[in-house]
């Protein structure tokens, strides 16, 4: 089942934000995340806040979902205005899930139109939806493109059938090239998501997946190590010995193969798990997360952040719809980050970026750690001498350890 929400303070039913959230808001980018919590099948490794038809039970309707989200957006626009937050036109919009494209394309288009009406879209705004390769058609992609979507992120995961079977993916390897071609014909930029380290995946399987993905000439590619979360079907299979455990050395070997293969194909890393053909192809929405910008998160379980105040919505679609329908905030809890927490998060996230973290941004403990990180070949010496902490290839494998050394005890 989906993972638990974080602990926090109660969120006010009117949704109003503290005065600190408005400070400097006119100078920050503003984005929108829309969570679509529906899936045809729950993948064995997934602990995201998603639901199949059998898991939803009564009271939650996919058919009514678009209007419910639009109601939250209208509520959000009032909250931000009444809280004194100045929002710039949306720089990025991202539909995630779940499988957003299980909803009719017209429903997704209606949500985007509502957001455009409320906040406007910045010229050249990035508008992305995630999709499973078997959840789109040429017609649905054309509808999305006409509505203003610019980018689609396909959950390819692997090009090898036995790996997809372990992950409980519903599409076949042959479906991915079709979906990519249809997206290209509709005029959409294409990103592919891959997962490495699946039990039973050989190094040659991973190489085949990388080669298959690159043959489709994606603009962007993400590669994530499989993490087995408690409560998932795959975790239960592992406990029973039905699949082998995760091997950290195997993860490292496959990450290094990904970096070598993608670099040779002309793709450059810009975040530990993300590569793009050009700087323009980088996912601006995710960069906004890593750089601590503002965004409203709509939908059950969605997280929002404005000026150091973070909140998260109730998880279940039924409870979410009831709150929104009553004109109340759907937030389950929130936290107001103090200066120390904001510093820790900034170092944690920005250290993962290829552009690096400015050395002079670090507190004294972090600045003193830089020499040792250079000696241990965890950060690039040339970048450090120019004033930035930039992870080396080895450092990317040990990014969490690098961050711990940069932060106070």
NUMAR-423420 format. One record per residue (C-alpha): residue in one letter; x, y, z. Coordinates in steps of 0.02 Angstrom, whole numbers. Last residue first. Example, Ala and Ser with C-alpha at 12.3 -4.5 7.8 and 13.67 -1.06 7.14 Angstrom:
BEGIN
ATOM   fiza        u        v        w
ATOM      s      684      -53      357
ATOM      a      615     -225      390
***
This chain:
BEGIN
ATOM   fiza        u        v        w
ATOM      x     1344      843      642
ATOM      x     1350      997      528
ATOM      x     1324      964      342
ATOM      x     1453      942      204
ATOM      x     1510      771      266
ATOM      x     1331      706      268
ATOM      x     1306      772       91
ATOM      x     1455      673       26
ATOM      x     1390      514      108
ATOM      x     1221      538       24
ATOM      x     1304      563     -146
ATOM      x     1406      402     -136
ATOM      x     1381      338     -314
ATOM      x     1378      518     -374
ATOM      x     1543      545     -287
ATOM      x     1628      412     -392
ATOM      x     1576      503     -551
ATOM      x     1633      665     -470
ATOM      x     1509      774     -378
ATOM      x     1523      961     -398
ATOM      x     1557     1074     -248
ATOM      x     1584     1245     -325
ATOM      x     1709     1387     -299
ATOM      x     1822     1379     -451
ATOM      x     1949     1275     -355
ATOM      x     1806     1158     -312
ATOM      x     1757     1140     -496
ATOM      x     1936     1093     -543
ATOM      x     1949      969     -399
ATOM      x     1790      871     -444
ATOM      x     1705      796     -293
ATOM      x     1714      622     -218
ATOM      x     1895      588     -262
ATOM      x     1938      553      -79
ATOM      x     2067      694      -82
ATOM      x     1937      813     -156
ATOM      x     1812      765      -20
ATOM      x     1946      793      111
ATOM      x     1981      968       46
ATOM      x     1795     1011       41
ATOM      x     1758      961      222
ATOM      x     1818     1127      295
ATOM      x     1691     1220      188
ATOM      x     1553     1109      256
ATOM      x     1598     1137      437
ATOM      x     1611     1325      407
ATOM      x     1434     1339      335
ATOM      x     1418     1314      149
ATOM      x     1355     1446       26
ATOM      x     1534     1501       -5
ATOM      x     1569     1331      -81
ATOM      x     1433     1357     -211
ATOM      x     1339     1194     -243
ATOM      x     1365     1111     -410
ATOM      x     1302     1139     -587
ATOM      x     1293      950     -602
ATOM      x     1156      943     -471
ATOM      x     1153      822     -325
ATOM      x     1232      949     -206
ATOM      x     1079     1058     -238
ATOM      x      963      938     -149
ATOM      x     1049      898       15
ATOM      x     1132     1069       28
ATOM      x      965     1160        7
ATOM      x      876     1038      121
ATOM      x     1001     1067      261
ATOM      x      993     1256      239
ATOM      x      802     1257      242
ATOM      x      802     1152      400
ATOM      x      923     1271      486
ATOM      x      828     1427      433
ATOM      x      663     1361      499
ATOM      x      543     1263      390
ATOM      x      358     1287      421
ATOM      x      275     1117      421
ATOM      x      107     1056      358
ATOM      x      -29      929      384
ATOM      x     -178      840      305
ATOM      x     -209      973      173
ATOM      x     -373      956       77
ATOM      x     -415     1137      121
ATOM      x     -602     1157      141
ATOM      x     -735     1203       13
ATOM      x     -842     1054       61
ATOM      x     -813      973     -109
ATOM      x     -626      992      -85
ATOM      x     -632      901       81
ATOM      x     -746      763       16
ATOM      x     -643      738     -141
ATOM      x     -483      717      -39
ATOM      x     -564      595       80
ATOM      x     -621      490      -68
ATOM      x     -455      505     -161
ATOM      x     -360      440      -10
ATOM      x     -200      527       41
ATOM      x     -244      689      128
ATOM      x     -145      832       55
ATOM      x       31      888       98
ATOM      x      102     1051      161
ATOM      x      267     1144      151
ATOM      x      301     1321      207
ATOM      x      476     1385      164
ATOM      x      419     1512       36
ATOM      x      284     1407      -46
ATOM      x      294     1218      -54
ATOM      x      160     1092     -100
ATOM      x      146      903      -80
ATOM      x       15      794     -164
ATOM      x      -60      651      -61
ATOM      x     -229      667     -148
ATOM      x     -227      797     -288
ATOM      x     -150      967     -317
ATOM      x       29     1018     -275
ATOM      x       61     1206     -283
ATOM      x      239     1253     -320
ATOM      x      372     1374     -259
ATOM      x      561     1358     -288
ATOM      x      678     1258     -177
ATOM      x      816     1226     -304
ATOM      x      793     1037     -311
ATOM      x      605     1055     -331
ATOM      x      623     1187     -468
ATOM      x      747     1073     -556
ATOM      x      611      941     -558
ATOM      x      497     1058     -655
ATOM      x      635     1117     -771
ATOM      x      667      941     -835
ATOM      x      827      964     -936
ATOM      x      800      968    -1124
ATOM      x      852     1152    -1141
ATOM      x     1021     1108    -1065
ATOM      x     1047      987    -1208
ATOM      x     1036      799    -1234
ATOM      x      979      768    -1056
ATOM      x     1027      652     -913
ATOM      x      948      619     -743
ATOM      x      987      510     -593
ATOM      x     1125      613     -510
ATOM      x     1065      777     -582
ATOM      x     1129      865     -739
ATOM      x     1202      713     -825
ATOM      x     1252      738    -1006
ATOM      x     1185      643    -1158
ATOM      x     1294      633    -1313
ATOM      x     1282      447    -1344
ATOM      x     1453      416    -1265
ATOM      x     1390      506    -1109
ATOM      x     1238      392    -1104
ATOM      x     1340      233    -1115
ATOM      x     1472      284     -989
ATOM      x     1345      352     -864
ATOM      x     1230      202     -882
ATOM      x     1374       80     -863
ATOM      x     1429      170     -704
ATOM      x     1252      160     -636
ATOM      x     1245      -25     -679
ATOM      x     1407      -65     -588
ATOM      x     1352       35     -436
ATOM      x     1182      -52     -427
ATOM      x     1267     -223     -441
ATOM      x     1383     -174     -299
ATOM      x     1232     -127     -194
ATOM      x     1150     -298     -222
ATOM      x      961     -306     -195
ATOM      x      898     -473     -132
ATOM      x      858     -622     -244
ATOM      x      677     -662     -291
ATOM      x      562     -795     -219
ATOM      x      657     -797      -55
ATOM      x      500     -768       50
ATOM      x      568     -601      109
ATOM      x      602     -553      -72
ATOM      x      425     -594     -125
ATOM      x      357     -487       18
ATOM      x      468     -341      -35
ATOM      x      406     -361     -215
ATOM      x      226     -351     -158
ATOM      x      258     -185      -72
ATOM      x      236     -155      113
ATOM      x      417     -112      145
ATOM      x      499      -23       -2
ATOM      x      624     -110     -115
ATOM      x      728       23     -201
ATOM      x      766       -2     -385
ATOM      x      905      113     -442
ATOM      x      839      253     -551
ATOM      x      885      302     -728
ATOM      x      805      457     -803
ATOM      x      821      502     -987
ATOM      x      790      662    -1084
ATOM      x      775      711    -1267
ATOM      x      748      530    -1316
ATOM      x      834      462    -1472
ATOM      x      733      301    -1487
ATOM      x      894      201    -1512
ATOM      x      950      272    -1344
ATOM      x      811      179    -1253
ATOM      x      852       15    -1338
ATOM      x     1038       35    -1300
ATOM      x     1003       73    -1117
ATOM      x      885      -75    -1103
ATOM      x     1008     -193    -1188
ATOM      x     1146     -135    -1071
ATOM      x     1032     -172     -923
ATOM      x      998     -347     -988
ATOM      x     1185     -373    -1017
ATOM      x     1217     -327     -835
ATOM      x     1092     -460     -784
ATOM      x      921     -420     -711
ATOM      x      863     -561     -598
ATOM      x      806     -446     -458
ATOM      x      783     -271     -532
ATOM      x      943     -170     -514
ATOM      x      906      -37     -644
ATOM      x      748       64     -677
ATOM      x      724      168     -835
ATOM      x      617      324     -867
ATOM      x      609      394    -1043
ATOM      x      583      577    -1089
ATOM      x      506      636    -1252
ATOM      x      470      811    -1318
ATOM      x      297      820    -1395
ATOM      x      257      870    -1575
ATOM      x      111      751    -1603
ATOM      x      219      650    -1723
ATOM      x      352      638    -1588
ATOM      x      225      572    -1463
ATOM      x      162      443    -1589
ATOM      x      341      386    -1623
ATOM      x      377      370    -1436
ATOM      x      220      267    -1408
ATOM      x      263      150    -1551
ATOM      x      444      131    -1494
ATOM      x      381       86    -1318
ATOM      x      252      -45    -1366
ATOM      x      378     -175    -1426
ATOM      x      452     -192    -1251
ATOM      x      281     -252    -1190
ATOM      x      171     -151    -1073
ATOM      x       89     -207     -910
ATOM      x      235     -188     -791
ATOM      x      233     -311     -646
ATOM      x      415     -266     -600
ATOM      x      465     -450     -610
ATOM      x      377     -461     -779
ATOM      x      464     -305     -845
ATOM      x      631     -388     -805
ATOM      x      580     -547     -896
ATOM      x      528     -447    -1049
ATOM      x      686     -345    -1070
ATOM      x      673     -165    -1133
ATOM      x      663      -96     -957
ATOM      x      583       43     -854
ATOM      x      488      121    -1002
ATOM      x      385      237     -894
ATOM      x      359      370    -1027
ATOM      x      384      554     -988
ATOM      x      289      669    -1104
ATOM      x      329      850    -1149
ATOM      x      249     1005    -1222
ATOM      x       69      998    -1163
ATOM      x      -28     1148    -1227
ATOM      x     -202     1083    -1263
ATOM      x     -157     1042    -1443
ATOM      x      -16      932    -1381
ATOM      x     -131      840    -1261
ATOM      x     -260      808    -1396
ATOM      x     -125      746    -1516
ATOM      x      -65      627    -1381
ATOM      x     -241      558    -1356
ATOM      x     -264      532    -1543
ATOM      x     -100      441    -1570
ATOM      x     -145      327    -1425
ATOM      x      -84      323    -1246
ATOM      x      -97      207    -1095
ATOM      x       12       65    -1161
ATOM      x      175      163    -1151
ATOM      x      135      215     -972
ATOM      x      122      401     -955
ATOM      x      193      548     -859
ATOM      x      132      718     -912
ATOM      x      235      873     -941
ATOM      x      203     1058     -973
ATOM      x      361     1165     -989
ATOM      x      318     1349    -1011
ATOM      x      384     1433    -1169
ATOM      x      297     1596    -1127
ATOM      x      248     1586     -943
ATOM      x       77     1510     -919
ATOM      x      -66     1604     -835
ATOM      x     -117     1590     -654
ATOM      x     -303     1557     -645
ATOM      x     -349     1536     -828
ATOM      x     -192     1436     -867
ATOM      x     -225     1323     -719
ATOM      x     -404     1295     -776
ATOM      x     -345     1256     -954
ATOM      x     -219     1130     -884
ATOM      x     -358     1043     -787
ATOM      x     -468     1039     -942
ATOM      x     -327      967    -1048
ATOM      x     -305      825     -923
ATOM      x     -491      789     -936
ATOM      x     -487      797    -1128
ATOM      x     -344      671    -1128
ATOM      x     -461      547    -1045
ATOM      x     -392      487     -879
ATOM      x     -279      334     -883
ATOM      x     -152      457     -953
ATOM      x     -110      518     -779
ATOM      x      -43      347     -727
ATOM      x       -8      348     -543
ATOM      x       46      480     -530
ATOM      x      116      633     -613
ATOM      x       53      785     -710
ATOM      x      187      920     -712
ATOM      x      164     1105     -747
ATOM      x      312     1223     -763
ATOM      x      343     1409     -772
ATOM      x      170     1454     -711
ATOM      x      140     1641     -720
ATOM      x      216     1730     -569
ATOM      x      131     1714     -402
ATOM      x      129     1851     -272
ATOM      x       84     1776     -103
ATOM      x      -19     1892        7
ATOM      x     -105     1750      100
ATOM      x     -273     1801       26
ATOM      x     -202     1787     -150
ATOM      x     -119     1620     -116
ATOM      x     -275     1549      -35
ATOM      x     -390     1611     -174
ATOM      x     -281     1532     -310
ATOM      x     -274     1371     -210
ATOM      x     -463     1358     -197
ATOM      x     -478     1379     -385
ATOM      x     -345     1244     -407
ATOM      x     -437     1132     -285
ATOM      x     -597     1150     -386
ATOM      x     -501     1104     -543
ATOM      x     -440      948     -455
ATOM      x     -619      898     -414
ATOM      x     -675      935     -592
ATOM      x     -542      819     -664
ATOM      x     -584      682     -539
ATOM      x     -768      666     -579
ATOM      x     -749      523     -704
ATOM      x     -613      440     -600
ATOM      x     -738      428     -459
ATOM      x     -701      399     -276
ATOM      x     -847      357     -160
ATOM      x     -842      168     -165
ATOM      x     -689       57     -160
ATOM      x     -525      127     -222
ATOM      x     -421      -31     -205
ATOM      x     -521     -130     -334
ATOM      x     -510       12     -462
ATOM      x     -322       24     -439
ATOM      x     -248      153     -322
ATOM      x      -95      263     -316
ATOM      x       -1      353     -177
ATOM      x      168      283     -223
ATOM      x      230      121     -142
ATOM      x      271       34     -306
ATOM      x      386     -117     -321
ATOM      x      253     -245     -368
ATOM      x      167     -131     -493
ATOM      x      -14      -91     -450
ATOM      x     -122     -122     -603
ATOM      x     -235       -3     -703
ATOM      x     -170      144     -604
ATOM      x     -257      298     -532
ATOM      x     -188      430     -414
ATOM      x     -170      576     -537
ATOM      x      -65      705     -446
ATOM      x      -55      879     -521
ATOM      x      105      978     -489
ATOM      x      104     1164     -526
ATOM      x      248     1287     -538
ATOM      x      299     1459     -478
ATOM      x      472     1536     -496
ATOM      x      525     1652     -356
ATOM      x      552     1840     -363
ATOM      x      374     1894     -325
ATOM      x      372     1774     -177
ATOM      x      507     1869      -83
ATOM      x      411     1861       82
ATOM      x      239     1787       50
ATOM      x      272     1623      140
ATOM      x      333     1716      295
ATOM      x      159     1789      321
ATOM      x       93     1614      366
ATOM      x      -15     1524      237
ATOM      x     -205     1514      231
ATOM      x     -277     1342      194
ATOM      x     -449     1383      264
ATOM      x     -452     1216      356
ATOM      x     -288     1258      443
ATOM      x     -155     1123      429
ATOM      x     -112     1023      585
ATOM      x       75     1016      619
ATOM      x      183      885      541
ATOM      x      217      700      522
ATOM      x      252      636      347
ATOM      x      120      541      247
ATOM      x      130      353      250
ATOM      x      185      247      102
ATOM      x       55      181      -20
ATOM      x        0        0        0
***
